Amino acid sequence: MALDLPALEQQHADFIKAGLKLDLTRGKPSFEQLDLSNALLESIDASLVSKNNDDGVDLRNYGGVNGLKQSKVWFADILGLPTAQSENNIFVGGNSSLSLMHFSLWLAFFIGFRDNTASWQQEAQEKNSRVKMLCPVPGYDRHFALCEQLGIEMIPVALTGSGPDIDQVQQLVSQDPMIKGIWCVPRFSNPTGEVYSEATVTAIAQLGKIAGNNFLVFWDNAYAVHVIENDAPVLSNIAEKAAQAGCEDSILQFASSSKMTFAGAGLAALASSQNNIQAFNKHFGLQSIGPDKINQLRHTQFLPSIEAIHQHMAQHAAILKPKFDTVDQILKQELGQDNNLGKWTKPTGGYFFSFDSQQGLAKTIIDLAAEAGVKLTPAGATFPYGRDPNDCNIRLAPSYPNLEELTLAMKVFCNCVKLATTKATI
Ligand SMILES: Cc1ncc(COP(=O)(O)O)c(C=O)c1O
């Protein structure tokens, strides 16, 4: 389809004149989604706060660094782990799983994750090499920022639609013992929305067998229960597969309630082998005398079972689905699917769309959108070091704006895609 450049330019000028201020940058829950959890703000059963709880402690006081018993069961349910394992295999902390990832990376890098294991840094010094990590792309910019802070060399690996290219992963890991970890967002990946296949999960669970010493899979299951479509693929259980392969010590699973309840006042968890959790407790206990246990109780009372959690997430889905449908419909209407303007897939859960423009156009499109009042995640942000080698990937985050704002933002975006593509082909 030939596009009419003057008409596209006129449309763009009209959008600029309208003085829009729209934002599709970060995956934040909307106002209505946050309202779904307002019952958390109401008083909790006060009789449980002082000693009359499963832990038999006064929740108002210091202590219990690794979390309340019932909050560990809560996360075991979310991650599909047996309740019996929750006590020794889960750590529940404050409101950010990212901070647990940061601490884990820091522990492995500087100290050695478990007692009697060498730190990554020490091994790198001895071998006169660098610590490296595999980064499936496009991926989550904050994972990459954590690596960059420690000078960890990031090696991009292509995502395939059902997880990272596992042949490439296995080849790299088996050839270079200084590859010490891999980042994974296994369900509704940020930003592609893909869910790792069973074969991929099985292979990742066993990487510890072919990798160098002290290899860690950072299994960031941030969207474990964040289903939007009923037919969303289920994720295989990596803990079971790792246990079968004897690789439990190489799997760190993270989850949080940030996009279930309040992003700024929720709970986060790390699940791993008993050895790893013991070591984590010991080191984390140096920087905190205990988490907000009252908030942990509040969450488990508000959503007292996995069924209640799924029902609550269905309410989120009812708010998110029209937004995801809108993005998909406008992309289809405005760009069509056969005229090479861009590629995307509609996710069945999570928070993002991943859009690929023609090569070399992402930055131009994002700059044009900014000019017309629509902020998008910076070009390259979904790649290590902010460098998208094809300059084509753009992350769209539809959750925060209302439907009217989202519709307008997507129309502006599509016009920018058409304008940039048409100019590039003249
Ligand atoms: C993949 C992924 N991991 C972690 C986070 C942040 O999690 P938390 O709020 O628990 O720190 C996000 C937030 O967007 C995310 O997309």
The ligand as an ORCA input file, in Angstrom:
! r2SCAN-3c Opt
* xyz 0 1
  C      10.281     -8.474     34.415
  C      10.122     -7.591     35.589
  N      10.754     -7.889     36.724
  C      10.649     -7.119     37.823
  C       9.892     -5.971     37.804
  C       9.821     -5.136     39.032
  O       9.323     -5.920     40.063
  P       9.158     -5.372     41.549
  O       8.107     -4.340     41.536
  O       8.776     -6.572     42.324
  O      10.492     -4.825     41.979
  C       9.213     -5.607     36.633
  C       8.445     -4.365     36.565
  O       8.032     -3.903     35.536
  C       9.339     -6.442     35.505
  O       8.721     -6.170     34.350
*
